[in-house]
């Protein structure tokens, strides 16, 4: 539980909800550009991704989607 001082401080100064601290985007991360493509095409083995990729392929193949 918060002390009386903390409660008074919050009432007088307000509360700051600043969110999560930002970290360096390049630190300890693996680039996933190659894997992102496999997810979009359904090549990674997920049934849902394969189904989505199949639907997107059918939409692209429609006559109305062809460039003139």
RAHU-V625956 format. One record per residue. N is the residue number from 1. RES is the residue in three letters. OMEGA is omega in whole degrees, 0 to 359 (999 if undefined). BURIAL is # if it has 16 or more other C-alpha atoms within 10 Angstrom, else .. D_LAST is the distance of its C-alpha to the last C-alpha in Angstrom with 1 decimal. Layout:
BEGIN
n/res/omega/burial/d_last
N/RES/OMEGA/BURIAL/D_LAST
N/RES/OMEGA/BURIAL/D_LAST
END
This chain:
BEGIN
n/res/omega/burial/d_last
1/UNK/181/./67.5
2/UNK/179/./67.1
3/UNK/180/./70.3
4/UNK/180/./71.5
5/UNK/180/./70.6
6/UNK/179/./67.0
7/UNK/179/./66.6
8/UNK/179/./68.2
9/UNK/180/./66.0
10/UNK/180/./62.8
11/UNK/183/./64.0
12/UNK/187/./64.9
13/UNK/181/./62.0
14/UNK/181/./59.2
15/UNK/181/./57.2
16/UNK/175/./54.3
17/UNK/188/./51.5
18/UNK/179/./49.8
19/UNK/184/./47.9
20/UNK/178/./47.6
21/UNK/179/./48.4
22/UNK/177/./45.5
23/UNK/179/./45.9
24/UNK/185/./44.6
25/UNK/182/./41.2
26/UNK/185/./41.8
27/UNK/175/./45.2
28/UNK/178/./45.6
29/UNK/178/./42.0
30/UNK/178/./40.0
31/UNK/186/./36.4
32/UNK/182/./34.1
33/UNK/181/./30.8
34/UNK/181/./30.9
35/UNK/180/./32.2
36/UNK/179/./29.6
37/UNK/180/./26.9
38/UNK/176/./29.1
39/UNK/181/#/29.5
40/UNK/182/./25.8
41/UNK/179/#/25.3
42/UNK/184/#/28.6
43/UNK/184/./30.3
44/UNK/172/./33.5
45/UNK/180/./34.8
46/UNK/180/./34.4
47/UNK/180/./33.6
48/UNK/180/./32.0
49/UNK/178/#/29.6
50/UNK/180/#/28.7
51/UNK/178/./28.0
52/UNK/180/#/25.8
53/UNK/179/#/23.9
54/UNK/179/./23.5
55/UNK/180/./22.2
56/UNK/179/./19.7
57/UNK/178/./18.5
58/UNK/179/./18.2
59/UNK/179/./16.2
60/UNK/183/./13.7
61/UNK/181/./13.6
62/UNK/180/./12.8
63/UNK/182/./10.1
64/UNK/182/./9.7
65/UNK/181/./9.2
66/UNK/177/./6.4
67/UNK/183/./3.8
68/UNK/999/./0.0
END
